[in-house]
Amino acid sequence: MHISILSFEGFNELDSFIALGILNRIKKPGWRVTIASPAARVQSMNGLIVESQVSLQEASMADAVIVGSGSQTREVVSNPAIMEQLQLDPSRQLLGAQCSGTLVLAKLGLLNDVPACTDLTTKPWVQAAGVEILNQPFFANGNVATAGGCLASTYLAAWMIARLEGLEAAQSAIHYVAPVGEKDDYVARAMANITLYLPAAMTSLI
């Protein structure tokens, strides 16, 4: 199982790395979580330089993809050399977008007639792309999910784990990273945000 997190120049560390950390709570053979970038190295919005683990082309073949956000997302969606490499397809992949990553999915035509979540800064840009923005942290329709606000990345990661490994695995991952003394509250909040958007066969087991 390969999950790739797209992180472009100017990426938001919270959005990419919180999801990366939670998704890596799954410890099983074949489970792989990578950072994908258009260049060998990318610099975050706060100056952190990281090395890409896979190319955008390889990420496009992953089982699941999260499109991260950043300070240069409008430049990304205006760059045909980058956008043409993103061959994302919800018929064969789980797709998630975090904050301004929602703009990338919108520009790729993957949010047609589907409302979405994003951060407040990105909201007018996504609306201009013809997408209705919801005033909530998480929403999913089929195999496509969007999240708004850096810490909503916990919901995006939990949804992805639930879809790929089941609710118990998602609950365990959130429980592990949640603050001591607040773990049950964090798990309950995460499950309340994602269970509406899981297959009925999964939620009937709650």
NORSULUR-V253692 format. One record per residue. N is the residue number from 1. RES is the residue in one small letter. PHI is phi in degrees with one decimal (999 if undefined). BURIAL is b if it has 24 or more other C-alpha atoms within 12 Angstrom, else e. D_FIRST is the distance of its C-alpha to the first C-alpha in whole Angstrom. Layout:
((N/RES/PHI/BURIAL/D_FIRST) (N/RES/PHI/BURIAL/D_FIRST))
This chain:
((1/m/999/b/0) (2/h/-113.1/b/4) (3/i/-115.7/b/7) (4/s/-119.2/b/10) (5/i/-109.9/b/13) (6/l/-76.9/b/16) (7/s/-130.3/b/19) (8/f/-96.2/b/23) (9/e/-54.3/b/26) (10/g/80.0/b/27) (11/f/-65.7/b/24) (12/n/-88.5/b/25) (13/e/-60.0/b/23) (14/l/-60.0/b/23) (15/d/-64.9/b/21) (16/s/-79.1/b/18) (17/f/-84.3/b/19) (18/i/-63.7/b/19) (19/a/-61.2/b/16) (20/l/-58.6/b/14) (21/g/-65.7/b/16) (22/i/-68.6/b/15) (23/l/-62.3/b/11) (24/n/-79.5/b/12) (25/r/-71.4/b/14) (26/i/-80.0/b/11) (27/k/-111.8/e/11) (28/k/-151.3/e/10) (29/p/-57.6/e/9) (30/g/88.6/e/6) (31/w/-83.9/e/5) (32/r/-136.4/b/6) (33/v/-121.2/b/8) (34/t/-127.4/b/11) (35/i/-98.8/b/14) (36/a/-115.8/b/15) (37/s/-142.4/b/19) (38/p/-75.1/b/22) (39/a/-129.1/e/23) (40/a/-63.5/e/23) (41/r/-134.9/e/24) (42/v/-132.2/b/25) (43/q/-108.9/b/27) (44/s/-74.5/b/26) (45/m/-65.3/e/29) (46/n/-112.4/e/31) (47/g/92.5/e/31) (48/l/-79.2/e/28) (49/i/-103.9/e/26) (50/v/-126.1/b/23) (51/e/-94.7/e/21) (52/s/-68.4/b/18) (53/q/-94.8/b/15) (54/v/-141.6/b/14) (55/s/-79.4/b/17) (56/l/-64.0/b/17) (57/q/-64.5/b/16) (58/e/-68.1/b/13) (59/a/-61.1/b/12) (60/s/-66.3/b/13) (61/m/-99.7/b/11) (62/a/-69.0/b/8) (63/d/-71.4/b/6) (64/a/-148.2/b/8) (65/v/-136.6/b/11) (66/i/-110.5/b/14) (67/v/-93.2/b/17) (68/g/-75.8/b/19) (69/s/-109.0/b/23) (70/g/175.2/b/26) (71/s/-80.5/b/29) (72/q/-120.8/b/29) (73/t/-63.9/b/27) (74/r/-64.6/b/30) (75/e/-69.3/e/31) (76/v/-61.5/b/27) (77/v/-70.9/b/27) (78/s/-95.5/e/31) (79/n/-107.5/e/29) (80/p/-59.7/e/29) (81/a/-63.9/e/27) (82/i/-84.5/b/24) (83/m/-63.0/b/24) (84/e/-67.7/e/24) (85/q/-80.9/e/21) (86/l/-90.2/b/19) (87/q/-101.0/b/18) (88/l/-91.5/b/16) (89/d/-147.5/b/16) (90/p/-66.0/b/16) (91/s/-75.2/e/16) (92/r/-128.5/e/13) (93/q/-138.2/b/11) (94/l/-84.5/b/11) (95/l/-123.4/b/14) (96/g/-133.3/b/16) (97/a/-132.2/b/19) (98/q/-110.8/b/21) (99/c/51.8/b/24) (100/s/-70.2/b/25) (101/g/-61.0/b/22) (102/t/-61.5/b/23) (103/l/-64.4/b/26) (104/v/-64.5/b/23) (105/l/-62.8/b/22) (106/a/-62.9/b/26) (107/k/-69.1/b/27) (108/l/-83.5/b/24) (109/g/76.8/b/25) (110/l/-98.6/b/22) (111/l/-121.8/b/25) (112/n/-58.7/e/27) (113/d/62.1/e/29) (114/v/-122.2/b/27) (115/p/-68.5/b/28) (116/a/-150.5/b/26) (117/c/-112.8/b/26) (118/t/-160.2/b/27) (119/d/-81.4/b/29) (120/l/-68.1/e/33) (121/t/-66.9/e/33) (122/t/-79.1/b/31) (123/k/-45.8/b/32) (124/p/-66.1/e/35) (125/w/-71.0/b/33) (126/v/-71.1/b/30) (127/q/-61.5/b/33) (128/a/-65.1/e/35) (129/a/-84.3/b/32) (130/g/92.3/e/33) (131/v/-109.6/b/30) (132/e/-75.4/b/32) (133/i/-102.0/b/31) (134/l/-93.2/b/30) (135/n/-91.6/e/32) (136/q/-155.7/e/29) (137/p/-81.5/b/26) (138/f/-150.5/b/23) (139/f/-153.8/b/23) (140/a/-139.3/b/21) (141/n/-134.2/b/21) (142/g/63.0/b/19) (143/n/-95.6/b/16) (144/v/-120.7/b/17) (145/a/-127.2/b/18) (146/t/-134.4/b/21) (147/a/-136.3/b/22) (148/g/-124.8/b/25) (149/g/100.0/b/27) (150/c/-51.3/b/25) (151/l/-75.7/b/24) (152/a/-70.7/b/23) (153/s/-60.5/b/20) (154/t/-64.0/b/19) (155/y/-70.0/b/19) (156/l/-62.6/b/17) (157/a/-66.3/b/14) (158/a/-63.5/b/16) (159/w/-60.5/b/15) (160/m/-67.0/b/12) (161/i/-64.7/b/11) (162/a/-60.2/b/13) (163/r/-66.1/b/12) (164/l/-93.5/b/9) (165/e/-128.5/b/10) (166/g/106.1/b/14) (167/l/-63.2/b/17) (168/e/-61.1/e/18) (169/a/-66.0/b/15) (170/a/-65.6/b/15) (171/q/-61.5/b/19) (172/s/-63.7/b/18) (173/a/-65.0/b/17) (174/i/-68.3/b/20) (175/h/-58.8/b/22) (176/y/-63.6/b/21) (177/v/-88.5/b/22) (178/a/-70.6/e/25) (179/p/-61.8/e/28) (180/v/-61.5/e/30) (181/g/88.0/e/33) (182/e/-128.5/e/31) (183/k/-62.0/e/27) (184/d/-62.9/e/28) (185/d/-63.7/e/29) (186/y/-65.1/b/26) (187/v/-63.3/b/24) (188/a/-61.8/e/26) (189/r/-66.1/e/26) (190/a/-62.8/b/23) (191/m/-65.9/b/23) (192/a/-63.1/e/26) (193/n/-80.6/b/24) (194/i/-105.3/b/21) (195/t/-66.2/b/22) (196/l/-61.7/e/24) (197/y/-113.9/b/21) (198/l/-106.5/b/19) (199/p/-54.6/e/20) (200/a/-56.0/e/23) (201/a/-64.0/e/22) (202/m/-78.7/e/20) (203/t/-72.0/e/23) (204/s/-69.2/e/25) (205/l/-88.3/e/24) (206/i/-72.9/e/25))
